[in-house]
Structure formats: structure tokens, C-alpha cells
């Protein structure tokens, strides 16, 4: 069966303790009472992939798990969403399955305790050529959490994208922010991006991730001053233009920077030939996508949990691209799906069908106030 989208890369099991409505102080040595843990699939493969499936697109998932309890739990959850969703998963007898403990108190951005497991050994050769058969788009997520994908200036990652482009697919890449003190935090990310982005049609990092990777001095200055990158305190349109311009110069056709509860920013190339080479999901109206800069705020939502909201935002954008929408409508759909996702504690159960999202958009869904606008 042909699939619209192949979603490949990082997959794990999320263990999410349920917090009480009142905020808790996470102090060292404290014993804090929480509710039952939610077990859900995590990582880009599951989050973006299941979100696209729930939106109504035909999806093939390609990720690597161990032959263990957590691996069987991931496969069971995937089959529960759709029997075919586990068909493309790779099972390794040599590796343990990746897992993440997600600490996500109400009203507070989440913190992760992560074991990469089998993700560290995934190589381009593990993804069969048949995975791309009949597909229109490849989305790959979280190479900073996948050792073989970030070593050697992203050689294995480049192989994946080169194969996808040769097969005629449109390509999309998401990132994750590694621990600065880890091996992944120490590699030359600008070199990797300059190597890979010419094969990436849509690059969709968060502002924190891309500051860390493409403008480390600014990232270091902000972190030294405030302890973390805060939106919108540390982010303005000048910085977004600078970062997106650099990424377009490095080869991406379109860049969508996720801005948390401030929405998303889209910038596209001025190179018409680059857009025309975007593959099976190339926009029908190239001129409408040429040399664009668009910022759009989030929609209002009752926040239950923020886990996976960025991945679901990507699913909304990819859905718009698959539907042949304008860049404005792709961006609106992106932030709409992201807003719907935070109305549930896990990553994807808040995501409805595509028609429901579009109906909600037509119902004058109110946007949040945002200080980042064009």
C-alpha cells in the first residue's frame, strides 16, 4: 500500500507522570505525590507520524526499537493507532529501546530524562529502499539524539536524504537540542547543516535548537544571562531573519522556526529553481512560495501538556503541503494542530481529523497575543 508520508528517525517510549492541578516545586530530596503514569510513544517518528495519521494521511513509520518490554510496548501502541503503523519499524536484538521520562507540570514547559537506546545505531542502510516506494514526502526527526546520524558531519543523515531526493520525494528535517556537554553538543553543527541542508526542502527546528546549532555565541550569551532561551524575551524579528537567512544560504528551500506559545515563523528561498526542485510535494504555485516571510501566532488552547507540540505543529505544516495549500494556510494549519495537541497530556491524542482542524480554523478560532509579528 502506498503512503503519502514516510516519517523516520527517533522513536522512544514516553513515561509521563500525571501532576496535580496545582504547581509543585521540584526541589532536591523532595517526595512529590503524582498520579498514574501515562505511557505513550515519543520521538519524531511516533509524534509527527501519529499526528499525521490522526489527521487522515497515509503514513509509513520507520524507527528502531529493541526486542524488549519497552519495544513491544511501542509496537503495541502503534498498532492500537493503526495496525499498519508498526509494519516499517526495525526490531534489533542487540539494542535496548529508547525511553524518556517526561516531567510536564501544568503551565510549565516540559523537562526530559532521556535514554537514546537503539536510536544511536540507526544507519541509512537500515531504511530499505521499499520504504520510499509510492511516497511523496520524507520527514526525518531528531538526528542530534541519534549518534550515527550526527557523526562525520551527518554522513549517514545525508545518505538518507540523498536517497529520498533521488526517489523524487519532498524532504523535511526536524532537530532536537542536545546536552551542550554531551558528544552531540560538541560536534560542528554548522558543518553538518551545510552538508545536509541542500537535500532538505523544509527545515523545521525550534528557536532554541537552531540558536544552539547555527548561532552558538548568541545562544551562549542568552543562556549565561537568563539560564535558558526564553520566548519572546530573547527573540525578535531581527534574530529570526538572521537565522532563517543563514539556513536558506546553507541550502534549505523553506525554513519554519517553531516559537513555542508564540507561534511559528516561515521564510522561503528567493531561488525559484530551488523551489521547483522540491520533489513530489512541490507547490503548484511557485511564485506564491517565493521569497516569503510570514509569522503567525498560536491559537488559544487550554494547556494540559506540551509534550510533542512541536512535532504536531510540523504535522500540520506537512499536511498543508500535502494538500497543496498556500504558505499562509500551511502555517495556520501548523499552529492549529500544535494548539490542539496541547489540549491532551500526551503528544497526539488531542489531534483531531484534518477536516475538524480546518472547521475550527473557519470558526474564528482566536489567536493568542504575540509580540513577534511582521
N, C-alpha and C positions, 0 to 999 in steps of 0.2 A: 504493500500500500504506500503510495506517495505521501510525503509530508510537506507542509508548507515551510516548516522551520526545523532546522537541527539546532538544538541547544546543547552545547558541550562544555566541558571544563570541570569546575569544582562542585563536589556534592558531599554532603555530610548529614548526620543526624543532629537536629537541634533538640536540646533538652531545656525547656523554658519553665522555670518555677513561676507559679502564679502569685503575684503580690497583692496585698490588701489595698483598698482604695486610697488609704492614707499613705503618704510617703514614709519610707523607712530610711534611717541613717545607717549607711553601710560602714559601720565602724569596725576596726580590727578587734578581734576577740569577742564580738557580739554574737549572740544566738538569736536569730530573727525567725519568727514564725511566718511561713508562707503556705500557700495552698498546694494542691496536687500539681505535679509537673506535667506540662504538655509535651508530648514527643511528636516532632514534626520533621519532615525533610528540610534541609537548609542548603545553602550554597546556590550559585547561579543556575546550575542545571535544574535543580528542583524548583527554586523560587521563580525564576523567569519562565522556565518551561511549563510548570503547572499553571502559572498565571495565564500564559498564552493558551493553554488547553482549556482553562475555565472560560476564557474569552471566546472560545469557539474555533480556534485554529488547530490544524493538524500538526502535531509536534512529534519529533523523534528526540529522545534524550540519550546522551552519551556521556557517562561518567563512570568512575572506577570505585568499586567497593570491595571490602574483604569478605571472605567466606566465614562470617561470624555473626553473632547475635545482632549487632548494630546494622550490619549489611543486610541481613534478612529483614530487619525492621524497615529499612529504607525501601527495599523492593516491595514489601507488603503495602507500605503507604502509597507508593507509586501505582501499584495495581489497583488499589482502592479508588484512586482518581480516574484511572482508565487502564484496562488490562494491558494495552499495547505499550504503555509508558515505560515499562520495565524491560521491554524487548531489546533495546540497544545498550543496556547497561553492561559494563565489563566486570566480571567477578574474578578476583585474584585470590589464590590460595596462599600467596606469600605475604600479603599485606593486611594490616588491620584497617577497619573502616574509620573514616574521619568522623569526629563528633565535635559539637560546640555547646557549651553551657551558655545560654543567653540570659543575661541579667538585665531585665527591662521593666523597671518600676514605672507606674503610671506617670505620665508627664515628664519623664526623663529619658534622654537618649540612651540607647542600649550599650551594654558592655559585653564583650565576648571572651570566653575562655576556650581556646581552640586547639584541637589536635589534628594536624593535616592528614595523617594516615596514608591511605592509598593514593590520594591526590598527588603526593610527592613523586610518584613513579609513573604517572601517565605520560606517554610519549605520543608523537604523531602517528607512529606505526600501529598504536593500539586502536586507532579510529579507522575502521575499514572503509574502503572506497565506496562500498554499497551504502554507507550511511548518508552520503550526499545524493544518492540517486533519487531523482524526482523532486528534490527540494529546491526552494527558491532563495533561502536565506540561511546563513550560519551565524549564530550568536555564540561567542565564547566568553566565559566569565571567570574571573579571579586568578589569573596566572601568578600574581605575587604570592599566592598561597599554594603554589604547585611547583616544586623545586625544578623538575626537568623543563618546565616551561619558561623559567626566568634565567636559567644558566646560559652562558655563552651568548649573551646579548639576545636572548629569546630565539635561539636557533630552532628549537622544536616548535615553538609557537608560530614562527614564520612558516615552517613546513605545513602546519595545519591550514593557515590562511592561504598559502600559495596553492595548495591542492583544491581548496574551496573555490578560489577565483578561477582556476583552470576548468573547474566543473561548471562555471557560469553563475555561481551563487553571489548574491549580495552578502557582504560580511559586516559583522558588528562585534565590538570588543568592549568588555567591561573590566574594571580593575577592582582592587581591594588595597587598603593601606596596610602595609606590613609594619611590624615592630621595627622601629628605627635601629635597634641594637642587634637585630637578627641578621642572618645571612642575606635574606631578601631585602632588608633595609639598607644593606651596604653596597648593593650592585649599582652599576651605572645605568639608571633608568632612562635618562635622555638617549643614551646609545641604543638601548633596547627599542625605545619608541621610534627613533629614526629608522631603525632596521625594519620594524613591523608595520608601522602606520601606512606606508604606501600600498599595502594589501588590505587595509581596513577602510571600509566605506563609511561606517558610522562608529565613532569613538564616543563612549558614554560614561566617563568617570565621574565621581563625585568631586566637589571642590577640594575637599581635604586630600583625597588621593592624588589629584593632579598637581596640587601645590607641592606635595611631598616629592613627586616624581619629576616634575618639569621646572619647578622654581624653588629649589631647596633653601636658598638664602631667605626668601620671603617666608617660607614655612617655618624655618628656624627662628626668625625674628618674632613671628606671631606667637609661636609656642613658648619662647623664652619670656615674652611679655605677659601672656594670658594663660599659659598652661595648655591650651588647645586652640584649634581653629574654630572660631565662633561665627556663625552666620546670623545676622548681617554685620555684626560689629567689625569684623576684619575684612569683609568682602565688598567691593564696589564694582561698578561697571567698567572702570578703567582696568582693573585687575582681570576681569573676565575677558575683556577684549584682548589684553596682552597674552593671556594663557591660550585662548582659543586660536588666536592668530599664529602662535608658535606651533600649535598642533596641526593646523592646516598646512603650514610651511613644511612640517615634517612628513606630510603625505596623506593625512586623513581627508576624506571628501566632506564629511559633516561631523561636527562636534556638538554633543549635548552634554553640558555640565550640570549635574544634579546639585541642587542647592538646599536640600533638606526641606524644612517647612516654609522656605522662601520660594520654592518652585523650581524652575529649570531655565537654562539659557542655551539657545541654539545658535550656532554660527556655521555657515556653509562656505565652501570654496568659491573663489571667483573664476576658477578654471572650468569652463564648460565641458572640455574633453574629459576631465576627471569625473564629472557627474555622469556623463554619457557612458563611462566605463564601470558603472556601479553594479552591473550584473542584472539578474532576473527581476529585482525589485527597483530597477532604475525608474525615477519619476517620469511619468508621461509628459509632464510639462516641465522641461529642464529649466526654462527661464524663471519659473516660479520659485525654484530652489537655488538659483544662482546668486551668490554674494548676499546672503540673508543674515540678519542678526535679530533674534527675537527672544525676549524674556517673558515668561508667563508665571504668575504666582500660583500657589497651591489653592485648591478648593477647600472650603470649610468641612471639617470632619470631626467626629467625636473620637478622640485618640484612645484606643485600648492598648495597642502595642505597635512599635515602629519597626519590628523585625522584618526584613525583606522588602521594605517600602521602596527602596531604590531599585531593586530588581523588578518589582512590579511596575514602577514608573517606566523602566526600559521596555517591559512587555507592552505597555500602552503605546509607546512610540513605534515599536516594531509592528504592532497591529495596524497602526495608521499607515505605515509604509507599505505593508502587505495589501491594504485596502486602496492604495493609490491616492491617499489624501494629500492635501497641501501641507507645507511645513507648519503653518499655524495650527491646523487641525491635528496634525501628528503631535505637536507639543501639548495642546489642550488635552488630547486623549491620554498622553503620558502622565500629566499631573493628576488627571481624574482617576486613573487606575491606581496611582500611588496613594491618593487620598482614600479611595475605597479600601485599600489594603490595610490601612492603619485602624480601621474600624473593627478589626478582629485581633486577637492576641498573637496568632501565628502569622506566617508570611502571606499565605494565599487564600485562606478561607473567606476573606472579606471581598475577594474579587468576583464580580458577577459576570454575566454574559456581555459580549460586545454591544448588543442592542440595548441592554439595560444601562450601560455606561453612556451610550450616545443619547438615550432618552433622558437620563439625568442631566446631561450637558444642555439639552434643549429646554429643560425645565427651569432655567435661570438659576442654576446652582451658583451660590455666591462664593466669590474668591476671598481668600484671606488677604489682609493688608500686607503689602510687601514694599520694602524700601529699595528694591532693585528693579528698575524699570528703564526702558529706553526713552 
